[in-house]
Each structure stands twice: as structure tokens, then as C-alpha cells.
Amino acid sequence: MRLTTVAALVLFAGANIRYATASYQGNWKYNINIRYAVLPANGEPVLFETAGSDLQCAKIDLPWMEDRIRPAITWQWAEGAVPYMAGRMAESVMDVSKSTRSEKERIGIDNLDCPALEAFQKAGLNIVNGWPTISKARTVKDPGTRSSC
């Protein structure tokens, strides 16, 4: 999938992560911002999965992701460490952005809260609404066919 309006997408919504990586880890953590994926326009997706058995299962279940599965950094329920942990999450996104030379470009986000937004801004990422790009991508069902919707 080629992204045209942003240099990358950061996906927190479970359905979007599944769409980009084919990863499904259960409904209980589907939309609570504890796992995420970075989808660069000029590279392969990187999945940040919850640490522990979920991370290990993802590595087994998603062989096509090869070495692009990393531990997720979550700020949810971090109490007094929320800004610090959100900052670490933003740094993990920045690392992928730097590796694809997109750190100065527009980065689309599908879902975020105030601590995440502040962390992305502090990291210097140019965050924009990713939903137009995601919606456009969903109309492509295979590389040679486009939806008429």
C-alpha cells in the first residue's frame, strides 16, 4: 500500500493494526493504546506488541513481519510516569521514522490521547490526522483493483 498524503502512519486502533500487519491479538486490547504499528510510506510496517507472551506469540504467528516486531511502550496506567512512558513510545516511533528518513515529514495518526500528542510534539514529529489516508487505503482490495465507492 502506498501512502500519498503522509510519510507514515502510526496506528493504535486494533482494526487498523490488523489491516496493516495481519496481526490480531484479541478484543481485550483492541483499542486501548497499548500496542501500535508504524507504517512508513517507503518501507514495511513495524509492529509494537505488548511485552511477554503476546510479543512472543506475534513473532511465531507473523513470520512475514520477520524482525519488525518490537516491544510496545505503553503509557496507559503508568500513573505518575505517564509523560515519561508516552515519551518513550514517541521515541520508538521516531526511531522507525529516522530509519525511513520520514522524521521531518507529515506523520498520520489514527487515534491518540493528550499524553501521546504531547509526547509526539515534544519529539518533534509533525502529527496530522491519518484517517483520510487510512480510509483511502481501505478502498484498495488488491494492488490492481480499486473500489468504485
N, C-alpha and C positions, 0 to 999 in steps of 0.2 A: 504494500500500500504506500503510495507516495503522498506525503503531506505537502500541500501547496501554500497554505497561509501561515504556517508556523514552522519553526525549525525542529520542533519536537513537541510531543505531548507527554504530560505527566498524568497518569491515570490512577485514581483512587477508587472509583466506582467499580464494584465487582464485575458487572456485565461488561464494562469496557476493558478491564484487565483480561477477562476471559476471551473477548473478541480479539485482542491483540496478541495474546500468548497461548491461547487454548488451555489455560490453567483454570481449574475450578477446585476450590478447597472447602466448599461447604457454605451454606447460607449464614451460619453464625457470625462469620467475619466478612460478609459480602460488602457492606457499605459503612464500615466504622473506622476507616482511615488507619488501619493497622498493617496494610500491605499496599504495595503500589507498583506500577510499572512505568518505565520511561521508554517512549517510542520515538527515536530520532528519525527525522525525515531521510537522513542519509546513512542509516545503519539499522541494525537489528534490535528488537526490543530487549530490555533488561528488566527482569522480574525481581522485585524486592519482597521476599516472602517472610512470614513470621518465623522467628528462630525456633529451633528444636525439631520435633518430628515433622512438622509441616514443611520446613525447609528441606529436610532430607527426602520426604515423600515427593516434593516437587522435582527434585533432582532425578529421582527414579522415574516419575511419571512423565516428565517433559524432556526426553533426550534431545529433541530438536533445539532446546534452549542452550545446550552444551554448557559452557562456562559463564552463562549470562543469568544465573540465579544467585542472588546475594541475600544476606540477612536484612530484613526490613528494620528500619529505625522508627519506632513509634513514639509519639509524644502524648498519645491518649493515656489517661490515668497516671501520668507521671507526676502529679501533684506539683510540688514546688520546682520540679525540674522541667516543666513544660517548655519554656523558652530554649533551654539547653538542648533538649531532645528534638524539638522541632528544628533547631539549627543544625543538628547532626543529620536529620533527614534531608534538609535542604542541601547540605554539603554532599550527600550521596547522589542527589540529582545533579548537582554542579559537576561532580566527578564524571558522570556519564556525558554531560553537556560538553565538558572540556575535551573528552576523548573523541567527540564527534565535531568539535570546533563550532558548537552552536551556543556557547555560553553567553554571547553578546546578542543573540537573535531573540525573536519572539518565541516564548515557550507557552503552549496552551495547556490549561489545567481544566480537568472536568469537574472537580469538586474539592473544596478546601475550606478550612475554618480560619479564624483570625490568627491563631498562633502560627499556622503554616504560612499564611500570607505574609506575616511579619518576617518569618524566617527566610522565605524566598526573597523578599525585598532586601533584607539585610545581606543576603548572599550575593546580591547584585543581579539576580535573574529578572528578565523582562517578562513578567507573567501577564497573560491575556486569557480571555475566555476561550477555552478549547472546544466548546460544544459545536460551533459551526463546522469545524474541521471533522470532528467525530461524526456528526450527522451526515456530512458529505461522504465520508469513508464508508459508512454503513450501506450506502446505496450501491457500492461495488460488491458484487457477489463472487465474481472471479475476474482475473485481470483483463479478459477480453469482453466482458459484458457489463453494461451499466444499466441501472434501473431506469425506467421511464417516469418514475414518480418525481 
